[in-house]
Amino acid sequence: MTESTTIATPEKIPAEPEPSAARPDSKTAGLRRAAIGVERRFGSAAVAFVLIAGVFGAVWSVLTPPFWGHDEITQFGRAYQVSHGGFLPQKIHDDRGPAWGGDVPVSIDALMSYAFADYQDNPDEPEPMVLDPHVYDQLGAAAVSADTTPVWFTNTAAYSPIPYLPPAAGIRIAEALDLNVGGMVLATRWAGLLAYLLIVGFALRVLRGHRVQWLAFTVAVLPIALFQAGTVTADTVTNALALLVSALVVKGLFLGERLSKPETVAALATTVLLPVCKPTYVLIAMLTVLIPARRFGFGDGERVAVWQRVLPWAAAGLGAASFAGWMKIAAPTGDGMSLMRPEKQWGTVRPGDQLHGILSDPFHFLRVFGDSIARRDQHWFTQFFGELGFSYVEVPALTILAALLAFGMSLGAAERFSPAGADRKRTWLVLLTIAASVAMIYVTLYMSFTPVGYFIIDGVQGRYFVPLAVLGLAVLLRWVPLRLADAAGRAPARAAAFTVMAATSVALIAAAVKYSTLVWG
């Protein structure tokens, strides 16, 4: 009896859990279907980007002291001006020389002034850079005053209002909610971050279904890119639009796929908007004209009408005209750029003289260019990954190594682009455009920031090359056939994706830890 009971009991036990055991399988299958649906609709890189960039962008927005971002004082001043309808550069009185700027609330200027003095006069290590965190709390808790005072922002007055629309919206929302000074600064940062998430998220969605999406993801979550997205700067929207046009060119030209109607609208809009965000990237905005007309989402994809061929060229013409018009409006601000330099160099930045020097003696300019590379290239390399704001904290070696691992995996897992037919010529045009854009970075800073007779081109920073990275690496992928493969000869798509996400997360965590340690202690 005992044996029969013992034997019978296990036979009855599995019969009862079967319904409950089926439920986890059903839930797992449902989650799997939902995940597949999300991936097909948005793309895995886009979803991962929104999560990782959202978290770390918010971390930088809170971790960075007010106005410690790149030129954040002048960037905020321009955003505040735009938020109140001041779209054109406004000349202000300055005893030092020509100056442009605008009015900001007195209570905000008090926080600006304290932040400026604080990051200008850092104590020696191991003391933290921030002298007294409580002062930031006190000044940030003040109400936004009705009284205003003029502030200098000649360098950002030269920018069009387009890249400042998101932070300007954040300022208006902060005013509507009656937020204090600290709340307004944070709302302005978050508005820019939201714009970055939306634009770049759409850019990565463009590449869904293709492994090259992870290359664009790696560029989009570079520590320097997310640091800027978490602070107030025109570079947030500029970087986002550059990544968008890069993704569209990669899909329409390198992958040879037809753009959807929303993607076509985005391509045309970016062609118009990017040139007036930052003049150095006007040429990459024009690359949309290299996408064959049949690959745009309007009209017949087989029989291409004349208007289909004209449309991208019309957008490029409008973008170029907008660029030329704004450059003419902003040209006078170049006379005041020398005030950003030490007092002994005031009046030494003269764009007209520098342009005359380039035209009359181009070999001298080339020598200065060569000296600049010889003396500063390693600094630009580090800055490409991150020199974080006006604390000038460089990201740690672990961040650079992890980011390089992510680049290696995303490049190795990408598709092979076939350089066939006319697309081979278009690839050369993309490469020449990137080279010309790099040259524009140097020439622009030589004319607008470098003193006449200076030994190098001053003001070049590695972050200026981030908007060119996706297209530059796409050209490399077209010409270099080497790719990663597993033991069965298949591309390790899933493993590469997880490696890229893990490596970029490590890079961002290491950068945040170092920044917090050095700045706050």
MOGINOR-V613932 format. One record per residue. N is the residue number from 1. SS is DSSP state (h for helix, s for strand, l for the rest). PHI is phi in whole degrees, -180 to 180 (999 if undefined). Layout:
[[N,SS,PHI] [N,SS,PHI]]
This chain:
[[1,l,999] [2,h,-65] [3,h,-66] [4,h,-66] [5,h,-66] [6,h,-64] [7,h,-76] [8,h,-70] [9,h,-61] [10,h,-63] [11,h,-69] [12,h,-87] [13,h,-64] [14,h,-66] [15,h,-68] [16,h,-81] [17,h,-76] [18,h,-56] [19,h,-62] [20,h,-70] [21,h,-70] [22,h,-74] [23,h,-64] [24,h,-59] [25,h,-63] [26,h,-65] [27,h,-65] [28,h,-62] [29,h,-64] [30,h,-66] [31,h,-64] [32,h,-64] [33,h,-63] [34,h,-65] [35,h,-64] [36,h,-64] [37,h,-63] [38,h,-64] [39,h,-66] [40,h,-69] [41,h,-80] [42,h,-113] [43,l,95] [44,h,-66] [45,h,-67] [46,h,-65] [47,h,-65] [48,h,-62] [49,h,-62] [50,h,-60] [51,h,-70] [52,h,-71] [53,h,-68] [54,h,-63] [55,h,-68] [56,h,-76] [57,h,-62] [58,h,-67] [59,h,-61] [60,h,-65] [61,h,-65] [62,h,-91] [63,h,-74] [64,l,-79] [65,l,-57] [66,l,-53] [67,l,69] [68,l,-96] [69,l,-74] [70,l,-65] [71,l,51] [72,h,-68] [73,h,-63] [74,h,-73] [75,h,-66] [76,h,-65] [77,h,-58] [78,h,-67] [79,h,-63] [80,h,-65] [81,h,-63] [82,h,-64] [83,h,-63] [84,l,-112] [85,l,86] [86,l,-90] [87,l,-84] [88,l,-96] [89,l,-58] [90,l,-118] [91,s,-77] [92,s,-126] [93,l,-79] [94,l,-151] [95,l,-63] [96,l,-80] [97,l,154] [98,l,-58] [99,s,-150] [100,s,-130] [101,s,179] [102,s,-178] [103,s,-91] [104,s,-134] [105,s,-57] [106,h,-59] [107,h,-67] [108,h,-72] [109,h,-62] [110,h,-63] [111,h,-68] [112,h,-59] [113,h,-64] [114,h,-67] [115,h,-62] [116,h,-60] [117,h,-67] [118,h,-70] [119,h,-82] [120,h,-80] [121,l,-124] [122,l,-84] [123,l,-72] [124,l,-72] [125,l,-63] [126,l,-91] [127,l,-66] [128,l,-66] [129,l,-68] [130,l,-73] [131,l,-70] [132,l,-146] [133,h,-59] [134,h,-66] [135,h,-64] [136,h,-62] [137,h,-63] [138,h,-67] [139,h,-68] [140,h,-71] [141,l,-80] [142,l,-70] [143,l,-71] [144,l,-73] [145,l,-74] [146,l,-77] [147,l,-73] [148,s,-123] [149,s,-143] [150,s,-74] [151,s,-128] [152,s,-87] [153,l,-151] [154,h,-59] [155,h,-64] [156,h,-93] [157,h,-62] [158,l,-74] [159,l,-87] [160,l,-70] [161,l,-72] [162,h,-55] [163,h,-71] [164,h,-98] [165,h,-63] [166,h,-62] [167,h,-64] [168,h,-63] [169,h,-64] [170,h,-62] [171,h,-65] [172,h,-66] [173,h,-66] [174,h,-61] [175,h,-67] [176,h,-64] [177,l,-89] [178,l,57] [179,l,-75] [180,l,-78] [181,h,-60] [182,h,-62] [183,h,-65] [184,h,-67] [185,h,-62] [186,h,-68] [187,h,-63] [188,h,-66] [189,h,-65] [190,h,-67] [191,h,-65] [192,h,-65] [193,h,-62] [194,h,-61] [195,h,-61] [196,h,-63] [197,h,-62] [198,h,-70] [199,h,-69] [200,h,-72] [201,h,-58] [202,h,-66] [203,h,-60] [204,h,-71] [205,h,-63] [206,h,-56] [207,l,-97] [208,l,-60] [209,l,86] [210,l,-123] [211,l,-69] [212,l,-66] [213,h,-58] [214,h,-75] [215,h,-69] [216,h,-63] [217,h,-60] [218,h,-61] [219,h,-68] [220,h,-66] [221,l,-107] [222,l,-54] [223,h,-52] [224,h,-67] [225,h,-68] [226,h,-76] [227,h,-61] [228,h,-68] [229,h,-65] [230,l,-91] [231,l,-126] [232,l,-89] [233,l,-164] [234,l,-68] [235,h,-67] [236,h,-60] [237,h,-70] [238,h,-60] [239,h,-61] [240,h,-63] [241,h,-66] [242,h,-64] [243,h,-66] [244,h,-66] [245,h,-64] [246,h,-64] [247,h,-63] [248,h,-68] [249,h,-67] [250,h,-61] [251,h,-70] [252,h,-76] [253,h,-107] [254,h,-79] [255,l,-87] [256,l,70] [257,l,-105] [258,l,-80] [259,l,-78] [260,l,-74] [261,h,-63] [262,h,-61] [263,h,-69] [264,h,-66] [265,h,-60] [266,h,-62] [267,h,-64] [268,h,-68] [269,h,-66] [270,h,-66] [271,h,-61] [272,h,-85] [273,h,-84] [274,h,-60] [275,h,-61] [276,h,-98] [277,l,-85] [278,l,-154] [279,h,-61] [280,h,-69] [281,h,-110] [282,h,-63] [283,h,-72] [284,h,-70] [285,h,-65] [286,h,-75] [287,h,-67] [288,h,-62] [289,h,-71] [290,h,-80] [291,l,-69] [292,l,-55] [293,h,-58] [294,h,-69] [295,h,-94] [296,l,-82] [297,l,-82] [298,l,-101] [299,l,74] [300,l,-82] [301,l,-80] [302,l,-99] [303,l,-97] [304,l,-88] [305,l,-80] [306,h,-61] [307,h,-64] [308,h,-67] [309,h,-74] [310,h,-77] [311,h,-55] [312,h,-64] [313,h,-69] [314,h,-66] [315,h,-64] [316,h,-64] [317,h,-64] [318,h,-66] [319,h,-64] [320,h,-66] [321,h,-66] [322,h,-64] [323,h,-60] [324,h,-64] [325,h,-64] [326,h,-70] [327,h,-60] [328,h,-67] [329,h,-66] [330,h,-87] [331,h,-53] [332,h,-61] [333,h,-65] [334,h,-60] [335,h,-69] [336,h,-104] [337,h,-69] [338,h,-66] [339,h,-70] [340,h,-79] [341,l,-96] [342,l,-57] [343,h,-55] [344,h,-66] [345,h,-107] [346,l,-62] [347,l,83] [348,l,-92] [349,l,-92] [350,l,-130] [351,h,-55] [352,h,-62] [353,h,-66] [354,h,-67] [355,h,-64] [356,h,-62] [357,h,-67] [358,h,-63] [359,h,-73] [360,h,-84] [361,l,-141] [362,h,-62] [363,h,-68] [364,h,-64] [365,h,-61] [366,h,-64] [367,h,-65] [368,h,-63] [369,h,-61] [370,h,-63] [371,h,-64] [372,h,-63] [373,h,-66] [374,h,-62] [375,h,-93] [376,h,-127] [377,h,-62] [378,h,-67] [379,h,-71] [380,h,-64] [381,h,-61] [382,h,-64] [383,h,-65] [384,h,-59] [385,h,-89] [386,h,159] [387,s,-118] [388,s,-90] [389,h,68] [390,h,-87] [391,h,-81] [392,l,57] [393,s,-78] [394,s,-86] [395,l,-63] [396,l,-73] [397,h,-60] [398,h,-60] [399,h,-62] [400,h,-66] [401,h,-63] [402,h,-65] [403,h,-66] [404,h,-65] [405,h,-62] [406,h,-62] [407,h,-63] [408,h,-61] [409,h,-69] [410,h,-69] [411,h,-71] [412,h,-68] [413,h,-91] [414,l,-68] [415,l,-66] [416,l,-86] [417,l,-93] [418,l,-90] [419,l,-82] [420,l,-103] [421,l,57] [422,h,-66] [423,h,-64] [424,h,-65] [425,h,-66] [426,h,-65] [427,h,-63] [428,h,-61] [429,h,-66] [430,h,-63] [431,h,-62] [432,h,-64] [433,h,-65] [434,h,-65] [435,h,-62] [436,h,-67] [437,h,-67] [438,h,-61] [439,h,-61] [440,h,-65] [441,h,-60] [442,h,-68] [443,h,-65] [444,h,-60] [445,h,-74] [446,h,-64] [447,h,-84] [448,h,-101] [449,l,-137] [450,l,-90] [451,l,-62] [452,l,-61] [453,l,84] [454,l,-69] [455,l,-80] [456,l,-136] [457,l,-82] [458,l,-92] [459,l,95] [460,l,-69] [461,l,-134] [462,h,-60] [463,h,-66] [464,h,-69] [465,h,-94] [466,h,-59] [467,h,-63] [468,h,-97] [469,h,-68] [470,h,-62] [471,h,-67] [472,h,-61] [473,h,-73] [474,h,-65] [475,h,-62] [476,h,-61] [477,h,-64] [478,h,-67] [479,h,-98] [480,l,-111] [481,l,-81] [482,l,-65] [483,l,-141] [484,l,-80] [485,l,-151] [486,l,-86] [487,l,-64] [488,l,-91] [489,l,85] [490,l,-95] [491,l,-69] [492,l,-78] [493,h,-62] [494,h,-68] [495,h,-62] [496,h,-65] [497,h,-62] [498,h,-65] [499,h,-65] [500,h,-62] [501,h,-63] [502,h,-66] [503,h,-65] [504,h,-67] [505,h,-66] [506,h,-61] [507,h,-60] [508,h,-71] [509,h,-63] [510,h,-61] [511,h,-65] [512,h,-66] [513,h,-64] [514,h,-64] [515,h,-60] [516,h,-62] [517,h,-65] [518,h,-77] [519,h,-84] [520,h,-101] [521,l,90]]
